[in-house]
């Protein structure tokens, strides 16, 4: 499927926000033991120092749509790069834990905002036929960023004898600076120019380069949409009857994303393997396999999303989730033979996520809202994702110890049965449709 080279360049630049997202999220894993020793932190203080970025992510996701709506997607992307840069340097040179937490919180704001703005920008400059692949580049870069962070941590830990943790955190400033400079070269979002400034001339000039075949039709439909919505924007509008069903689509896909247990596996994979009696060394080796499977399956999802569509990928992912989660739960209740197969079941779970929800979520949320409301809608979807991620990360160890892994993973499997029903009955297919055509299909601009 041919992709316009110019729009590919713009999408890759914007998707680098996903790389920084993944890198920033994972890099702390190599530094967290050092900062506890260096500053003599209690378990509670240490936990807060590590988790503070996640709280920043929740805030960044909730409010990231406001500057994107008011000042534009491009300006917001530039500031996201600056947040990553400041966070990386500040965390690396922090003299004590409190300033360290401030700078990590700033990085979290960048992560949350980038999950809102980058997929939204890519969706608004992409041709309908390639939009899924181009927006899914954000998820690919996210997964790639996690792998690079692990590899970077390993290289620095072996090469630097003193304060290696500072170098681990500080090296992120390099890709953050490159990203910020590249974003300066991208144009403003054409849909934002129409929706917020009635600047059809500049929007047409940009669309004629990014989507020459669909430019005129996109502008015509965007004008119709603008007349119908009449600048009624804000979070409150999303919950009015005319738009509530679309808002619920974004909330539900984000809700199910986390109720799959994906972050319980990602954050606590070694613990999950050790609970099953696998040695600490074997558990750590298995997490490397998780990273590799995640990247490979994400590439498969990227290849398929515009070929077979979002809904079929969600079907594949949902069925894979259910089978793998049931097998994971069974492993903990059965004998040693099943336990030895646990890593395979977990890898199957990761592959199911990467091909299904992982590939689809950012694409789908960026597609279902009208141009006027997309920034706020994207924030609601991303906020739902991140607040659930924070809650599940906090409660998983407690419930795993209290209820046991069989019940926990059985619960996640049941949630994925509900997701399969939701996909079958409520989720629309958005493949191959312009953003404006999707709004007409969903009938959200006539309320």
C-alpha positions in Angstrom: 0.0 0.0 0.0 1.8 3.1 -1.2 2.2 5.9 1.3 2.9 9.5 0.3 6.6 10.2 1.4 5.8 13.6 2.7 3.0 12.5 4.9 5.1 9.5 6.0 7.8 12.0 7.1 5.3 14.1 9.1 3.8 11.0 10.7 7.2 9.6 11.7 8.2 13.0 13.2 5.0 13.2 15.3 5.2 9.5 16.2 8.7 10.1 17.7 6.6 11.5 20.6 5.7 7.8 21.1 9.3 6.8 21.1 10.0 9.4 23.9 6.9 8.2 25.6 8.1 4.6 25.7 11.7 5.6 26.5 10.7 7.8 29.4 8.3 5.2 30.8 10.9 2.4 30.8 14.2 4.2 31.6 13.3 4.5 35.3 13.6 0.7 35.6 17.4 0.9 35.4 17.7 3.9 37.8 15.2 3.1 40.5 17.5 0.9 42.7 20.3 3.5 42.6 18.1 6.4 43.6 16.8 4.5 46.6 20.4 3.8 47.8 21.8 7.2 46.9 19.1 9.1 48.9 18.3 6.5 51.5 14.6 6.4 50.6 12.0 4.5 52.5 9.8 2.1 50.6 7.0 4.6 50.5 9.2 7.5 49.3 10.9 5.2 46.8 7.5 4.1 45.4 6.4 7.7 45.1 9.6 8.8 43.3 9.1 6.0 40.8 5.3 6.5 40.4 5.3 10.3 40.3 5.7 10.3 36.5 2.5 8.2 36.1 0.6 10.9 38.1 2.0 13.5 35.7 0.8 11.3 32.8 -2.8 11.3 34.1 -2.7 15.1 34.3 -1.1 15.5 31.0 -3.6 13.2 29.3 -6.6 15.0 30.9 -5.5 18.6 30.1 -3.3 18.0 27.0 -6.3 18.5 24.7 -6.8 22.1 25.9 -3.6 23.7 24.5 -3.9 21.4 21.4 -7.4 22.9 20.8 -6.5 26.5 21.6 -2.9 26.9 20.2 -2.8 24.0 17.8 -1.4 20.5 17.5 2.0 21.7 16.2 2.6 24.1 19.1 1.6 21.5 21.6 4.0 18.9 20.0 6.9 21.4 20.3 6.1 22.0 24.0 5.9 18.2 24.6 9.4 17.9 23.2 10.6 20.7 25.6 8.9 18.9 28.5 10.8 15.7 27.7 14.1 17.6 27.3 13.7 19.5 30.6 12.7 16.4 32.5 15.6 14.3 31.2 18.3 16.9 32.1 16.6 17.9 35.4 16.2 14.3 36.5 19.8 13.6 35.7 21.3 16.4 37.7 18.7 16.5 40.6 20.6 17.1 43.9 17.9 15.5 46.1 14.7 13.4 45.7 12.2 16.3 45.8 13.6 18.1 42.7 14.0 14.7 41.1 10.3 14.0 41.5 9.4 17.4 40.1 11.4 16.7 36.9 10.0 13.2 36.6 6.5 14.7 37.0 7.2 17.1 34.2 8.2 14.1 32.0 5.0 12.5 32.9 3.1 15.5 31.7 4.9 15.1 28.3 4.0 11.4 28.2 0.3 12.1 28.8 0.1 15.0 26.4 1.9 13.1 23.7 -0.6 10.3 23.9 -3.3 12.9 23.2 -1.7 15.1 20.6 0.6 12.9 18.4 -2.1 10.4 17.3 -4.5 13.3 16.8 -2.1 15.2 14.6 -1.2 12.2 12.5 -4.9 11.3 11.9 -5.6 14.9 10.8 -2.9 15.0 8.1 -3.3 11.4 6.8 -5.1 10.0 3.8 -8.0 7.7 4.8 -6.5 4.7 3.1 -3.2 4.9 5.1 -4.4 6.5 8.3 -4.5 3.4 10.4 -0.9 2.5 9.6 0.3 6.0 10.1 -1.3 6.6 13.5 -0.2 3.1 14.6 3.4 4.3 14.1 2.9 6.0 17.4 2.4 2.6 19.1 5.3 1.1 17.2 7.6 3.9 18.4 6.3 3.5 21.9 7.2 -0.2 22.0 10.5 0.6 20.2 11.3 3.3 22.8 10.8 0.8 25.6 13.3 -1.6 24.1 15.8 1.1 23.4 15.6 2.3 27.0 16.3 -1.2 28.3 19.2 -1.5 25.9 20.5 1.9 26.7 20.3 1.2 30.5 22.3 -2.0 30.0 25.1 -0.3 27.9 25.4 2.6 30.4 25.4 0.3 33.4 28.3 -1.7 32.0 30.2 1.4 30.7 29.8 3.9 33.5 31.1 3.1 37.0 29.9 6.2 39.0 26.4 7.7 38.9 25.4 5.5 35.9 21.7 6.2 36.8 22.2 9.9 36.0 23.4 9.1 32.6 20.6 6.6 32.0 18.0 9.4 32.7 20.0 12.2 31.0 20.6 10.5 27.7 16.9 11.0 26.8 17.6 14.7 26.3 19.3 13.8 23.0 16.3 12.3 21.2 14.0 14.9 22.9 16.1 17.7 21.4 16.1 16.1 17.9 12.3 15.6 18.1 11.7 19.2 19.1 13.8 20.5 16.2 12.1 18.2 13.7 8.6 19.2 14.9 9.5 22.8 14.0 9.5 21.7 10.3 6.0 20.1 10.3 3.0 22.1 9.1 0.0 22.9 11.3 -2.9 20.5 11.3 -5.2 21.3 8.3 -8.3 20.2 10.2 -7.4 22.5 13.1 -6.9 25.4 10.8 -10.4 24.9 9.4 -12.1 24.2 12.7 -10.5 27.0 14.7 -9.4 29.7 12.2 -11.5 29.2 9.1 -8.2 29.1 7.2 -9.3 27.1 4.2 -6.5 28.3 2.0 -3.6 27.1 4.2 -5.5 23.9 5.0 -6.0 23.2 1.3 -2.3 23.8 0.6 -1.3 21.3 3.3 -3.9 18.7 2.3 -2.9 18.9 -1.3 0.6 17.7 -0.3 -0.5 15.1 2.3 -3.8 13.8 0.8 -4.0 15.1 -2.8 -6.8 12.7 -3.8 -9.1 13.5 -0.9 -8.2 17.1 -0.2 -11.2 18.8 -1.8 -13.7 16.4 -0.4 -12.2 16.6 3.0 -12.4 20.4 3.0 -16.0 20.3 1.8 -17.1 17.9 4.5 -15.1 19.7 7.2 -16.9 22.9 6.3 -20.3 21.2 6.6 -19.3 19.7 10.0 -18.1 23.1 11.2 -21.5 24.7 10.3 -23.4 22.0 12.2 -21.3 22.1 15.4 -20.9 25.9 15.5 -17.9 26.1 17.8 -19.6 24.4 20.8 -16.5 22.9 22.3 -15.3 21.7 25.7 -15.5 18.6 27.9 -19.1 19.2 28.7 -20.2 19.0 25.1 -18.8 15.4 24.9 -21.5 14.3 27.3 -24.5 15.9 25.6 -26.9 13.4 23.9 -25.7 14.2 20.4 -22.1 13.1 21.2 -22.4 10.8 24.2 -22.4 7.6 22.1 -19.1 8.6 20.5 -17.5 9.6 23.8 -18.5 6.2 25.2 -16.7 4.5 22.3 -13.4 6.2 23.3 -14.0 5.5 27.0 -14.9 1.9 26.5 -11.9 1.0 24.3 -9.6 2.6 26.8 -11.4 0.9 29.7 -11.1 -2.5 28.1 -7.4 -1.8 27.2 -6.5 -1.7 30.9 -9.0 -4.3 32.1 -7.1 -6.8 29.9 -4.4 -6.8 32.6 -1.8 -5.5 30.1 -0.1 -3.2 32.6 -0.2 -5.8 35.3 1.9 -8.0 33.0 4.2 -5.3 31.7 4.9 -3.7 35.2 5.0 -6.9 37.2 6.2 -9.6 34.7 9.1 -10.8 36.8 6.8 -11.0 39.9 4.2 -13.0 37.9 6.8 -15.5 36.8 8.3 -15.8 40.3 4.8 -16.4 41.7 4.7 -19.4 39.5 8.0 -20.7 40.9 10.3 -19.6 38.1 13.7 -18.5 39.2 14.5 -14.8 39.4 17.1 -15.2 36.6 14.6 -17.1 34.4 11.9 -14.5 35.2 14.2 -11.6 34.1 15.1 -13.5 30.9 11.4 -14.0 30.1 10.7 -10.3 30.3 13.2 -9.8 27.5 11.0 -12.1 25.5 8.0 -10.0 26.3 9.7 -6.9 24.8 10.7 -8.8 21.6 7.2 -10.4 21.1 5.6 -7.0 21.7 7.7 -5.3 19.0 7.2 -8.1 16.5 3.4 -8.4 17.0 3.1 -4.6 16.9 4.7 -4.6 13.4 2.1 -7.3 12.3 -0.7 -5.1 13.6 0.7 -2.1 11.8 0.8 -4.1 8.6 -2.8 -5.4 8.9 -4.7 -2.4 10.4 -5.5 -0.7 7.0 -5.8 -4.0 5.2 -8.3 -5.9 7.3 -9.6 -3.1 9.5 -9.7 -2.1 13.1 -12.7 -4.3 14.1 -11.1 -7.6 12.8 -7.9 -6.8 14.7 -10.0 -6.3 17.8 -11.7 -9.7 17.2 -8.3 -11.4 16.8 -6.9 -9.7 19.9 -10.0 -10.4 22.0 -10.0 -14.1 21.3 -6.3 -14.3 21.9 -6.7 -12.4 25.2 -9.4 -14.8 26.4 -7.5 -18.0 25.5 -4.2 -16.8 26.9 -5.6 -15.4 30.1 -7.6 -18.6 30.8 -4.4 -20.6 30.2 -2.4 -18.3 32.5 -5.0 -18.7 35.3 -5.0 -22.4 34.7 -1.2 -22.6 35.0 -1.4 -21.3 38.5 -4.0 -24.0 39.5 -2.4 -26.9 37.8 0.8 -28.9 38.1 4.4 -28.3 37.2 3.9 -29.0 33.5 1.5 -26.1 33.1 3.8 -23.8 35.1 6.7 -24.5 32.7 4.4 -23.3 29.9 3.5 -20.1 31.6 6.0 -17.9 29.6 4.5 -19.2 26.4 1.0 -18.3 27.6 2.2 -14.8 28.6 3.9 -14.3 25.2 0.6 -15.2 23.6 -1.2 -12.7 25.7 1.4 -9.9 24.7 1.1 -10.8 21.0 -2.8 -10.7 21.3 -2.5 -7.3 22.9 0.0 -5.9 20.4 -2.0 -7.1 17.3 -5.4 -6.0 18.7 -5.8 -3.3 21.3 -2.2 -2.1 21.1 -2.4 -1.4 17.4 -6.0 -0.1 17.4 -6.6 2.1 20.5 -4.7 5.3 19.5 -6.0 5.0 16.0 -9.6 4.5 16.9 -9.8 7.3 19.5 -8.2 9.7 17.1 -10.9 8.9 14.4 -14.3 8.9 16.1 -14.6 12.6 17.2 -15.6 15.6 15.1 -12.7 18.0 14.2 -14.1 20.6 16.6 -14.1 18.2 19.5 -11.3 15.9 18.7 -8.8 17.4 21.2 -11.2 17.1 24.1 -12.4 13.7 23.0 -8.8 12.4 22.7 -8.1 13.7 26.2 -11.1 11.9 27.6 -10.0 8.6 26.0 -6.4 9.0 27.1 -7.3 10.1 30.6 -9.5 6.9 31.0 -6.5 4.8 29.8 -4.0 6.4 32.1 -6.2 6.6 35.3 -7.0 2.9 34.9 -3.3 2.2 34.3 -2.4 4.0 37.6 -5.1 2.3 39.6 -4.4 -1.2 38.3 -0.6 -0.8 38.8 -1.3 0.3 42.4 -3.8 -2.5 43.3 -2.4 -5.5 41.4 0.2 -6.6 44.0 -2.4 -6.4 46.8 -5.1 -8.3 45.0 -2.7 -10.8 43.6 -1.5 -11.7 47.1 -5.0 -11.5 48.6 -7.1 -13.3 46.0 -4.4 -15.2 44.2 -3.4 -15.2 40.5 -6.1 -17.7 39.4 -8.9 -15.3 40.4 -7.1 -12.2 39.1 -6.3 -13.6 35.7 -9.7 -15.2 35.5 -11.2 -11.8 36.1 -9.2 -10.3 33.3 -10.3 -13.1 31.0 -14.0 -12.4 31.9 -13.4 -8.7 31.1 -12.1 -9.7 27.7 -15.3 -11.7 27.0 -17.2 -8.5 27.6 -14.8 -6.7 25.3 -15.5 -9.2 22.5 -19.3 -8.6 23.0 -18.7 -4.8 22.8 -16.6 -5.1 19.7 -19.3 -7.3 18.1 -22.3 -5.1 19.0 -21.0 -1.5 19.4 -17.7 -0.8 17.7 -17.9 0.7 14.2 -15.4 0.0 11.5 -13.5 3.1 10.5 -11.1 1.7 7.9 -10.8 3.6 4.6 -13.1 6.4 5.5 -12.1 10.1 5.8 -12.5 11.6 9.3 -15.5 13.6 8.1 -17.1 10.5 6.5 -16.8 8.7 9.8 -18.7 11.5 11.5 -21.5 11.2 9.0 -21.6 7.4 9.6 -21.7 8.0 13.3 -24.3 10.8 12.9 -22.6 12.9 15.6 -22.8 16.4 13.9 -26.5 16.7 13.7 -27.3 16.9 17.4 
